[in-house]
Structures are given as structure tokens and as C-alpha cells.
Amino acid sequence: MQAYESGSPGVVVKSGEALSSPPSRGLLNLLSPGGLHSRLSILIYHRVLPVPDPLFPEDGHAEIFDNQMGQLAACFNIISLLDAIQGLQEGSLPPRAACITFDDGYADNAEVALPILQKHGLSATFFVATSFLNGGRMWNDTVIELIRRAPGDMLDLSRMGLGQFEIGTIPQRRQAIHDVLGELKYLPLESRQSCVDAMCAIIPVIPSSNLMMTSDQIRILHHAGMEIGGHTANHPILASMENKAARTEIADGKEMLESIIHAPVRLFAYPNGKPGRDYLSDHVKMVRDLGFEAAVSTAHGAARTGADLYQLPRFTPWDRGQIRFILRMAQNMLKIAETI
């Protein structure tokens, strides 16, 4: 591992930035002093849009992400997830250690997020669901785009057992999307896809085919020094599958990514990621047996020395204001992460 103390050659935080918010750094030093008593904050992102989305204005976009990366660089030692894993094992994490991760494999990760990360001198890990590369689309994005652009003020999905929805206003469309996604998320893969296909047949909209990354963009991230991690092939809820099918999902995603970057894929993110609900102890064992060195969940909290490396917690502070952003990060450090 590199040395990350302020003033050392390997420090990520620039000296001018390190002095920009001493109260924040003081609080964070108390919570994460480094070494055996450090707490590792792992942030999770999905999309970084170039401009705000009128339908979901609170979602992350370039300006917000740029501001957050500046705050992180000023207040935390941002290290690679692989370095963090080594630090957890050895009890040698730097003070205020943090990692940045992305899930799913959206094209804007390469097009928008990567230049911002490079601007701030930061590294990140990108967990990619491989079946959607090169023109594919995740089921939830299909639903979002269909309802976003559906004509009229009413949407009748009764034939799918989903009911009818008012969509005359932006809040109504947002609520319809929320309700439909909630109904479909935990269906078996085949049933869920059948419902989505039926929606495509009755809503006269052609969703975008460029939401997800291409193989070339995966290689661009890899060559830029970013870590590429596994996220299954089809992003299923592993806990809802037979074990053989779940193992195939995990293994196939790893194999395809390794064929793209010609390097080992050593890290994994459980789809959806809630311990005991979205993945089970069998899946933790599968990930370990398939040769991954660590895995991350979406349980809130910060990892500590001796943490289960195959169930590392992650968190996203959505607050836009600098003070609330840092306070939310500090609050998350106090949580004991859920595992199974």
C-alpha cells in the first residue's frame, strides 16, 4: 500500500485543499483516525448525467458530482478499493479513508464521470452488468423511458396486473415509475421481462439504445487506471434464483469482463445489494469460490479493521450542500453495517 498521510508523496489530497475545511477534517479524523481504528467509507454511484433530469431533478449530474468530488478530495484520502482491502486486512488504512464505486455500467460513467474523476486525481471502481453492454438496456431503464415518454394523461397497465396510472404531470409520472418499478423488481427474471415486453408492446415509445457502456468504454476506464468489477451478467436478484443459475450469472459476468480488459476481475458487487434480501450466504461463498478478492453490498455503514471483505458496506450521501454532505458522511461512519 501507498503512504497517504498529509505531506507524503502518495497523498491524494492536495495540501491547499487539505487546509480548506479544517473543522470537517477534524471531525472526520476523530471518527476515522487511521490504522487499526480507521473506518472506511465506500461511496456508491450509478449515473452521472451531463445535465439535470427534469423528471428526477434530485438525481446526480455533472455539476453535483464535480462538487462532491472536490469535497471528497479536500476532506478524505481517496484510495482504490483494492488498496483499501489491503489496509483493512493489515490495519493500515490512512485517516479518513474513502473509496468511490459505480454500479451497473452506464455510458455516462465513461463520458461524464471519468473526466471529472481525472480532474480531481481520483480513482474509482466500476461494477458492470455485462449483458447490457454494446446497445443493451436494463429493465428498469426501459420502464423509466416508457413512462417518461408515454403519450396522454393516463396509462393503463391493467393487462399486466399493474393497474392504471395518472401521468398528466411530472410528479404523477415520477410516482407511476416508482410504483411500477416496485412491483416488478422482485419478480423472477422471466416474469419481469415478460411484463416489460408487454409494456413495450402497448406504449408507442422506442427507448434509447445508448444508455450503457460499450466494450471500448470499459477498456478506456481500465486503461485510465480505474478498477473494473463484476456485477453479474443480467443484474438479477440473486436471492430469488436457484443456486446453479446464480453462480452462472456471477461467473459469466466475470468471464466476459476479463475477456474485454485482458486482466483479472477481482472485485464484485451484489445486484441491489441488501444483505439477506437480495443476496444470501450461499452467494457470498460463490463469490469467494469464483476467485473474487472482495465484494460490496448496499448496506449502510463504514467498514472497520476485521470486516468481512465479502460484505463491505457502501453509502451515497445525496446532500448537495457542503456541510450536510460531510455531516452525512460522518453520520454513516457511526453505523454498524448489516451482514448475513
Helices and strands as residue ranges (DSSP letters): H 15-18, H 22-31, G 35-37, E 39-45, H 62-75, E 77-78, H 81-90, E 97-104, H 107-108, I 109-113, H 114-119, E 125-128, G 130-132, H 139-149, E 154-156, G 158-160, E 164-166, H 170-184, H 189-202, H 215-223, E 227-230, G 238-240, H 243-261, E 267-269, H 281-289, E 294-296, E 303-304, H 322-333
